[in-house]
Amino acid sequence: VTARFELGRDVLVLRGRNEDAIRELSRSVEDAQRVGERHLQAESLGKLGEAYLATGRMDQARQLFEQALGIHREIGDRFAHVAPSYFETQKQILRRITGRP
């Protein structure tokens, strides 16, 4: 599970291979959900949202950011105190790009 996440986050996204990153991060989300790794699921959803944002798929990015934030809050993740501002920033970028709330 972690290997897929790291491949998507640390290799593919950084190299601009967003479609490949989307594929690996989607698998990471599914694998993390299957084995009950909620923190990794939330992290994968957030990075997946970034990859969708990079490809111009704003609606999917917005949904993924909201799902990630929801999981961080739900599990009381230590990232939960930082996640709202991070994901809010991502959502503000989406709003500016799309002109939608």
Secondary structure, DSSP 8 states (H G I E B T S, - for coil): -HHHHHIIIIIITTTT-HHHHHHHHHHHHHHHHHHT-HHHHHHHHHHHHHHHHHTT-HHHHHHHHHHHHHHHHHTT-GGGGTHHHHHHHHHHHHHHHH---
